[in-house]
């Protein structure tokens, strides 16, 4: 995924019509739309193909299982049209490599979580974030997930991550700042409620894009 606006929309809704309306409004203004389990469980995997009419789709399934199960999940997501998938690294290198192997067959991307954006990530994940970066590099992943809510940590992860793409969630409702995240090394920022829950989502998206271009 090549940065254009650097903005990814987190589509954290469960209603099909609402999801498609948001995608239609914002698809042309963003680099990708991120969907997660609540939407897919509500609407079915077919929602990915419907959203792809408007933008690239990243399946935020945080895949975290044994290699065979990871392979099956990734195959289903890519066959449904996903351009990328997010997996967890804590399950080990063989499980991440299983995701990467399937992604390579489809010409798609895998992003490995190194440190999440919520406070609970400090309990266990933060202590192992650099190890997860190294695992993602060794496994051949396209990129990683690092927190916009902690730009100082994002900067440290950036130095470790070499040329891998960094997607930074937590901008907006969780308190992360889009510009600070990019300055710390993020290639893309992920924003959800702060855009699609306002009166004019398109204007809100444009405002974030302008911040990222300053």
C-alpha positions as CSV (number, residue, x, y, z in Angstrom):
1,X,0.0,0.0,0.0
2,X,1.5,3.3,-1.1
3,X,0.7,6.4,1.0
4,X,-1.5,8.9,-0.8
5,X,-3.4,10.7,1.9
6,X,-1.9,8.6,4.8
7,X,-5.4,8.2,6.2
8,X,-7.1,4.8,6.9
9,X,-10.7,4.7,8.2
10,X,-11.5,2.2,11.0
11,X,-15.1,1.2,10.1
12,X,-16.2,0.0,13.6
13,X,-19.9,-0.3,12.9
14,X,-22.1,-3.3,12.6
15,X,-24.9,-2.1,10.3
16,X,-24.5,-2.9,6.6
17,X,-26.2,0.2,5.3
18,X,-24.3,2.5,7.6
19,X,-21.0,0.8,6.7
20,X,-21.6,1.2,2.9
21,X,-22.8,4.8,3.3
22,X,-19.6,5.7,5.2
23,X,-17.5,3.8,2.6
24,X,-19.2,5.7,-0.2
25,X,-18.7,9.1,1.4
26,X,-15.1,8.5,2.4
27,X,-13.6,6.0,0.0
28,X,-12.1,8.5,-2.4
29,X,-10.5,10.5,0.4
30,X,-8.6,7.7,2.2
31,X,-5.9,5.1,1.4
32,X,-7.9,2.2,2.8
33,X,-10.9,1.2,4.9
34,X,-10.2,-1.1,7.9
35,X,-13.0,-3.6,8.8
36,X,-13.1,-5.8,11.8
37,X,-14.9,-8.8,13.2
38,X,-18.1,-7.0,14.5
39,X,-19.0,-5.8,11.0
40,X,-18.1,-9.1,9.3
41,X,-19.9,-11.1,11.9
42,X,-23.0,-8.9,11.4
43,X,-23.0,-8.7,7.6
44,X,-20.9,-11.7,6.4
45,X,-17.6,-11.7,4.5
46,X,-19.4,-10.4,1.4
47,X,-19.3,-6.9,3.0
48,X,-15.6,-6.8,2.1
49,X,-16.3,-7.0,-1.7
50,X,-19.0,-4.3,-1.3
51,X,-16.7,-1.9,0.5
52,X,-13.9,-2.5,-2.1
53,X,-16.0,-0.7,-4.6
54,X,-15.0,2.5,-2.8
55,X,-11.5,1.8,-1.3
56,X,-8.9,-0.8,-0.5
57,X,-9.9,-3.0,2.4
58,X,-7.7,-4.2,5.4
59,X,-9.2,-7.0,7.4
60,X,-8.4,-6.3,11.0
61,X,-9.0,-9.8,12.2
62,X,-5.9,-9.8,14.5
63,X,-5.4,-13.4,13.5
64,X,-3.9,-15.3,16.4
65,X,-4.0,-19.1,16.1
66,X,-2.0,-22.1,15.0
67,X,-0.4,-21.9,11.5
68,X,-3.1,-24.0,9.8
69,X,-6.0,-22.0,11.2
70,X,-4.2,-18.8,10.4
71,X,-3.8,-19.9,6.8
72,X,-7.5,-20.7,6.5
73,X,-8.5,-17.4,8.0
74,X,-6.2,-15.5,5.7
75,X,-7.3,-17.4,2.6
76,X,-11.0,-16.7,3.3
77,X,-10.3,-13.0,3.8
78,X,-8.2,-12.6,0.6
79,X,-10.7,-14.6,-1.4
80,X,-13.4,-12.2,-0.2
81,X,-11.3,-9.4,-1.6
82,X,-9.3,-8.0,1.3
83,X,-6.1,-6.3,0.3
84,X,-4.4,-6.8,3.6
85,X,-4.9,-8.5,6.9
86,X,-3.7,-7.8,10.5
87,X,-2.4,-10.6,12.6
88,X,-0.9,-10.9,16.1
89,X,2.7,-11.8,16.5
90,X,2.6,-13.2,20.0
91,X,1.5,-16.6,18.8
92,X,5.0,-17.1,17.2
93,X,6.9,-16.9,14.0
94,X,5.4,-20.0,12.4
95,X,1.9,-18.6,12.8
96,X,2.9,-15.2,11.3
97,X,4.7,-16.9,8.5
98,X,1.6,-18.9,7.7
99,X,-0.2,-15.6,7.1
100,X,2.6,-14.2,5.0
101,X,2.7,-17.3,2.9
102,X,-0.9,-17.1,2.0
103,X,-0.7,-13.3,1.4
104,X,2.2,-13.8,-1.0
105,X,0.1,-16.3,-3.0
106,X,-2.6,-13.6,-3.4
107,X,-0.2,-10.7,-3.8
108,X,-1.6,-9.1,-0.6
109,X,-0.2,-7.6,2.6
110,X,0.2,-8.7,6.2
111,X,0.5,-6.3,9.1
112,X,1.7,-7.6,12.5
113,X,0.6,-6.0,15.8
114,X,3.6,-4.9,17.9
115,X,1.9,-2.7,20.5
116,X,-1.8,-1.8,20.6
117,X,-3.1,1.7,21.3
118,X,-5.2,1.0,24.4
119,X,-3.8,1.3,28.0
120,X,-4.0,-2.4,28.5
121,X,-1.2,-2.9,26.0
122,X,1.2,-1.7,28.7
123,X,0.4,-4.8,30.8
124,X,2.1,-7.4,28.6
125,X,2.6,-6.3,25.0
126,X,4.9,-3.2,25.5
127,X,7.6,-5.3,27.1
128,X,7.8,-7.5,24.0
129,X,7.1,-4.9,21.3
130,X,10.7,-4.9,19.9
131,X,10.7,-8.7,19.7
132,X,7.5,-8.5,17.8
133,X,9.0,-6.0,15.4
134,X,12.0,-8.3,14.8
135,X,9.6,-11.3,14.3
136,X,7.6,-9.3,11.7
137,X,10.8,-8.3,9.8
138,X,12.1,-11.9,9.8
139,X,8.7,-13.3,8.7
140,X,8.6,-11.0,5.7
141,X,5.5,-9.1,6.7
142,X,4.6,-5.9,4.8
143,X,4.3,-3.8,7.9
144,X,3.3,-3.5,11.6
145,X,0.8,-1.8,13.9
146,X,2.2,0.6,16.5
147,X,0.3,3.1,18.7
148,X,-0.5,6.7,17.8
149,X,-1.5,7.2,21.4
150,X,2.1,6.9,22.5
151,X,4.2,8.7,19.9
152,X,7.4,8.3,21.9
153,X,7.0,4.5,21.6
154,X,6.0,4.8,18.0
155,X,9.3,6.6,17.3
156,X,11.3,3.8,19.0
157,X,9.4,1.1,17.1
158,X,10.1,3.1,13.8
159,X,13.8,2.9,14.4
160,X,13.6,-0.8,14.9
161,X,11.2,-1.5,12.0
162,X,13.6,-0.5,9.2
163,X,11.6,0.0,6.0
164,X,8.4,-1.8,7.0
165,X,5.2,0.3,6.7
166,X,3.7,1.4,10.1
167,X,0.0,1.7,10.6
168,X,-0.8,3.7,13.7
169,X,-4.3,3.3,15.4
170,X,-5.7,5.4,18.2
171,X,-6.0,8.8,16.5
172,X,-9.0,10.8,17.6
173,X,-11.3,9.2,20.1
174,X,-8.5,7.4,21.9
175,X,-6.5,10.6,22.1
176,X,-3.8,10.1,19.5
177,X,-2.6,13.0,17.3
178,X,-2.4,12.4,13.6
179,X,0.5,14.8,12.9
180,X,2.5,13.6,15.9
181,X,2.1,10.0,14.8
182,X,3.5,10.8,11.3
183,X,6.3,12.8,12.8
184,X,7.1,9.8,15.0
185,X,7.4,7.6,11.9
186,X,3.9,6.3,11.0
187,X,3.2,5.8,7.3
188,X,-0.5,5.8,7.9
189,X,-2.8,6.8,10.7
190,X,-6.1,5.0,11.5
191,X,-9.1,7.1,12.5
192,X,-12.6,5.9,13.2
193,X,-15.3,7.5,15.4
194,X,-13.8,11.0,15.2
195,X,-14.6,11.0,11.5
196,X,-17.7,8.9,10.8
197,X,-19.6,10.0,14.0
198,X,-19.5,13.7,13.1
199,X,-22.1,15.7,11.1
200,X,-19.9,15.9,8.0
201,X,-17.6,12.9,7.9
202,X,-16.0,14.0,4.6
203,X,-15.0,17.4,5.9
204,X,-13.6,15.7,9.0
205,X,-11.6,13.3,6.8
206,X,-10.2,16.2,4.8
207,X,-9.3,18.1,8.0
208,X,-7.2,15.1,9.1
209,X,-5.6,14.8,5.7
210,X,-4.6,18.5,5.9
211,X,-3.0,17.9,9.3
212,X,-1.0,15.0,7.8
213,X,0.2,17.2,4.9
214,X,1.5,20.1,7.0
